[in-house]
Amino acid sequence: MNQVRQENSFPTSLPVITAPHWSVREAATYLGIAVGTLRNWICSSKYGNDPIPVVRYSSRCLRFPSDELKAWAGRRRTGGGKC
């Protein structure tokens, strides 16, 4: 039996959106730090002249543009010497 899809009907499944934004947990994992440390860095403005790239949807919903976070992390890297 042939099923004809009506023109105005909605699809039964939504497409997978691969947004280039990371959650707090994903960003912390990428940076190799704890989630709490990342949240503290954001709240304290630790890197005032080069802030962590974050999009705030609300006080509890933060997203990090992956490309911008990778670039930011690259600028923060040192030569691996002692501090």
Backbone torsions as a table, in degrees:
resi	resn	phi	psi	omega
1	MET	NA	127.3	-180.0
2	ASN	-83.0	132.4	176.2
3	GLN	-104.8	128.8	179.6
4	VAL	-102.0	125.1	178.9
5	ARG	-82.1	129.1	178.7
6	GLN	-71.7	147.9	-174.9
7	GLU	-63.2	-34.6	-176.4
8	ASN	-97.2	10.6	-179.0
9	SER	-81.0	153.1	179.5
10	PHE	-88.8	150.4	176.7
11	PRO	-66.6	152.9	-178.7
12	THR	-77.2	-21.5	176.4
13	SER	-132.5	147.6	-179.8
14	LEU	-87.4	149.2	178.0
15	PRO	-68.4	150.8	177.2
16	VAL	-78.0	125.6	-179.8
17	ILE	-100.5	120.4	178.3
18	THR	-102.8	75.2	-178.7
19	ALA	-69.9	141.6	-179.7
20	PRO	-82.5	37.0	177.8
21	HIS	-119.4	142.4	-179.7
22	TRP	-107.9	150.3	173.1
23	SER	-75.3	174.2	178.6
24	VAL	-60.6	-43.2	-178.7
25	ARG	-63.8	-43.6	179.5
26	GLU	-64.9	-41.8	179.5
27	ALA	-65.6	-42.2	179.2
28	ALA	-64.0	-40.1	178.2
29	THR	-62.7	-44.2	178.7
30	TYR	-60.1	-42.3	-177.9
31	LEU	-78.8	-13.6	179.7
32	GLY	75.6	31.7	-179.6
33	ILE	-128.2	169.4	177.7
34	ALA	-76.4	153.8	178.3
35	VAL	-58.1	-42.9	179.7
36	GLY	-61.8	-37.1	178.0
37	THR	-64.4	-43.8	178.9
38	LEU	-62.1	-45.0	177.6
39	ARG	-61.2	-39.9	177.7
40	ASN	-64.0	-41.5	178.4
41	TRP	-61.0	-39.4	-179.3
42	ILE	-68.3	-46.7	-177.2
43	CYS	-68.2	-34.6	-175.5
44	SER	-88.0	-4.7	-176.3
45	SER	53.5	44.1	-177.2
46	LYS	-52.2	-38.8	-179.5
47	TYR	-111.4	69.5	-173.5
48	GLY	-58.1	-42.9	-178.2
49	ASN	-82.7	-13.6	177.1
50	ASP	-141.0	72.7	-172.6
51	PRO	-66.6	154.2	176.2
52	ILE	-65.3	128.3	-179.2
53	PRO	-70.5	114.0	-178.2
54	VAL	-140.7	143.4	174.7
55	VAL	-109.9	122.6	-178.9
56	ARG	-100.9	112.0	174.7
57	TYR	-87.0	-28.7	172.9
58	SER	-162.0	-178.3	-179.2
59	SER	-67.2	-22.2	-178.7
60	ARG	-107.1	-11.6	-177.2
61	CYS	-112.8	100.9	179.9
62	LEU	-115.8	142.2	175.5
63	ARG	-133.5	147.2	-175.9
64	PHE	-118.6	117.4	176.0
65	PRO	-61.0	118.1	-171.7
66	SER	-59.8	-43.3	-179.5
67	ASP	-64.0	-41.7	179.8
68	GLU	-68.9	-37.8	179.1
69	LEU	-67.5	-38.1	176.9
70	LYS	-63.3	-42.4	178.8
71	ALA	-64.8	-42.8	178.9
72	TRP	-60.8	-46.2	179.7
73	ALA	-62.5	-37.1	177.4
74	GLY	-63.0	-36.2	178.0
75	ARG	-72.2	-24.7	-177.5
76	ARG	-85.5	-17.2	-176.5
77	ARG	-66.5	146.3	176.3
78	THR	-114.4	-179.7	-179.2
79	GLY	-74.7	3.1	178.7
80	GLY	88.2	7.0	178.9
81	GLY	-79.9	-179.9	178.7
82	LYS	-73.4	147.3	179.5
83	CYS	-74.8	NA	NA
